[in-house]
Amino acid sequence: MKVTPKHPVPVFPLPDLVLFPHVILPLHVFELRYRTMVRDALSGERVIALALLKPGWEGDYQGSPEFHDLGCLARFDEVEWLPNDCYDLKLAGLTRVHFDRVVREFPYRSAYVKVVEQEPYSEDDPLIQLEKCALIDAARRARGESEGESHDLPYEGLVNALCMTAVTDPVERFKLFELDSVIERGRRLRETIQRQVRLEPPPPNCRYQTALV
């Protein structure tokens, strides 16, 4: 979904989670207000927006703690209702959105959102192929792997998936999420992975160009 929703979207603010577009996220929902949110979303467009809470949220978590104004619109891919009235979800990240105006506070917040586009790039660009190669090589070496199965995977999907798994600090992850350039996000992600394991940059003739990590 790249079109800005016309109606307010339910907001699910969390303290340590940043969802990226093109990534599937499993999520367990147990709080009463957010179980209500899930039911309401299921009866509507089946979308919500995930937001990262700002520092200091602990003092007002049961109320309305502030969240960052950039979040991710997500679609319910799978929903499992549990006997204890909780939900297990699989959310598909769709696109980054800016929270314009909160129009509902209770029992959960809803807000008008506006789609925030990424800067365009071409998968056929040799620079993209080199960056993809270098990122995959760094991720595999960080895990002690030599190579794996080859898959065709869009560069943005690869970068965003690794942001979710390789960067554990939510603040650092959000800094990557804020970047409008996927290429710059991928470069910074690769540098982060290399710093974590003290890697040297891979050789320019790296052969893992279209592999899925």
C-alpha positions in Angstrom: 0.0 0.0 0.0 1.7 3.2 -1.2 -1.5 5.4 -1.2 -2.0 7.4 1.9 -5.0 6.0 3.9 -8.0 8.3 3.8 -9.2 7.4 7.3 -7.4 7.4 10.7 -5.2 4.4 11.3 -4.9 2.6 14.6 -1.5 3.2 16.2 0.4 0.5 18.1 3.3 2.2 19.9 6.0 -0.1 21.3 9.1 0.6 23.3 11.7 -1.5 21.5 10.4 -2.5 18.1 10.8 -0.8 14.7 9.1 -2.5 11.8 10.5 -2.0 8.3 8.6 -2.2 5.0 8.7 -5.6 3.2 9.4 -7.5 6.4 7.0 -10.0 8.1 6.8 -9.6 11.9 5.2 -12.1 14.3 3.6 -10.3 17.2 1.7 -11.4 20.3 -1.0 -9.0 21.5 -2.2 -9.4 25.1 -3.1 -5.9 26.4 -6.9 -5.3 26.5 -6.7 -2.0 24.6 -4.7 -3.5 21.8 -6.8 -6.6 21.6 -9.7 -4.1 21.0 -7.5 -2.5 18.4 -7.0 -5.8 16.6 -10.7 -6.5 16.5 -11.5 -3.1 15.2 -8.8 -3.3 12.5 -10.1 -6.7 11.4 -13.5 -5.2 10.8 -12.0 -2.4 8.7 -9.0 -2.2 6.3 -6.9 -4.7 8.3 -4.1 -2.2 8.7 -2.4 -0.6 11.7 0.7 1.6 12.1 3.5 0.6 14.4 5.4 3.4 16.2 8.5 3.5 18.4 7.9 5.1 21.8 10.1 8.0 22.8 12.5 7.8 25.8 10.7 8.2 29.1 7.7 6.2 28.1 7.9 4.1 31.3 6.3 6.8 33.4 3.1 7.0 31.3 2.9 3.6 29.5 -0.7 2.9 30.7 -1.7 6.4 29.4 -0.5 8.1 26.2 3.3 8.2 26.1 4.8 10.1 23.2 6.0 8.2 20.1 8.1 9.2 17.2 6.3 10.8 14.3 7.7 8.3 11.7 6.3 4.8 11.7 5.4 1.8 9.5 2.0 1.0 8.1 1.4 -2.8 8.4 -1.2 -5.2 7.1 -2.5 -8.2 8.9 -1.2 -11.2 7.0 -2.3 -13.8 9.6 -4.4 -13.6 12.7 -4.8 -16.3 15.3 -7.3 -15.8 18.1 -6.2 -17.6 21.2 -8.3 -19.2 24.0 -7.2 -16.5 26.5 -8.6 -13.9 24.1 -5.2 -12.8 23.0 -3.9 -12.7 19.4 -0.9 -14.0 17.6 -0.4 -11.9 14.5 1.9 -11.9 11.4 2.2 -8.3 10.2 3.5 -7.3 6.8 5.3 -4.0 6.7 4.0 -1.9 3.9 5.5 1.6 3.8 6.8 4.3 6.1 4.3 6.8 7.3 4.4 10.2 9.0 1.8 10.6 11.9 0.0 13.9 11.1 -2.6 14.1 13.7 -3.9 11.9 16.5 -7.7 11.9 16.5 -8.5 9.3 19.1 -6.9 8.6 22.5 -9.1 5.9 24.1 -8.9 2.9 24.4 -6.1 3.1 21.9 -4.8 5.9 19.7 -5.7 6.5 16.0 -4.1 9.0 13.7 -4.1 10.4 10.2 -0.9 9.3 8.4 0.9 10.3 5.3 3.1 8.0 3.2 6.8 8.8 3.3 8.4 7.4 0.1 11.9 6.1 -0.2 14.2 7.6 -2.8 14.0 5.6 -6.0 16.7 3.3 -7.2 17.2 0.7 -9.9 17.8 -3.0 -9.1 19.9 -3.2 -12.3 22.3 -0.4 -11.2 25.8 -1.9 -10.8 26.2 0.1 -7.6 23.2 -1.7 -6.1 24.6 -5.1 -7.1 27.9 -4.3 -5.5 26.2 -3.0 -2.3 24.0 -6.1 -2.2 27.1 -8.3 -2.6 29.0 -6.6 0.2 26.1 -6.6 2.6 25.4 -10.3 2.1 29.0 -11.1 2.5 29.3 -9.2 5.7 26.2 -10.8 7.2 27.3 -14.3 6.3 30.8 -13.8 7.7 29.3 -12.3 10.8 27.4 -15.6 11.3 30.4 -17.7 10.4 28.9 -18.9 7.1 30.7 -19.2 3.8 27.7 -19.3 1.4 24.1 -20.4 1.1 21.3 -20.8 -1.4 20.9 -18.1 -4.0 17.6 -16.2 -4.3 16.4 -13.2 -6.2 15.6 -10.6 -3.5 15.1 -6.9 -4.0 17.8 -4.8 -2.4 15.4 -2.9 -0.2 13.9 -6.1 1.1 17.3 -7.5 2.0 18.4 -4.3 3.7 15.2 -4.0 5.7 15.2 -7.6 6.8 18.8 -7.3 8.0 18.0 -4.1 9.9 15.4 -6.1 11.8 17.7 -9.0 12.7 21.3 -7.6 12.8 20.7 -4.3 14.7 19.4 -5.0 18.2 19.4 -1.5 19.6 16.0 0.1 18.8 17.5 3.6 18.7 20.1 2.6 16.2 17.5 0.7 14.2 15.3 3.8 14.1 18.1 5.9 12.8 18.4 3.5 9.8 14.6 3.5 9.4 14.6 7.3 9.2 16.9 7.4 6.1 15.1 8.2 2.9 17.9 6.5 0.8 17.8 2.7 0.8 21.4 2.8 -0.6 22.6 4.9 2.4 20.7 2.6 4.8 22.4 -0.4 3.3 25.8 1.1 3.6 25.4 2.1 7.2 23.9 -1.3 8.0 26.9 -3.0 6.4 29.3 -0.8 8.3 27.5 -1.6 11.6 27.7 -5.3 10.9 31.4 -5.0 10.1 32.1 -3.0 13.2 30.3 -5.6 15.3 32.6 -8.4 14.1 35.6 -6.2 13.1 35.4 -7.3 9.5 37.4 -5.9 6.6 35.3 -4.8 3.5 34.8 -7.8 1.1 36.7 -8.0 -2.2 35.1 -6.2 -5.2 34.6 -9.4 -7.1 32.3 -10.9 -4.4 30.0 -13.4 -6.0 27.0 -13.4 -3.7 25.0 -10.8 -5.6 21.5 -12.2 -5.6 21.4 -14.4 -2.5 19.0 -14.4 0.3 20.5 -14.2 3.8 
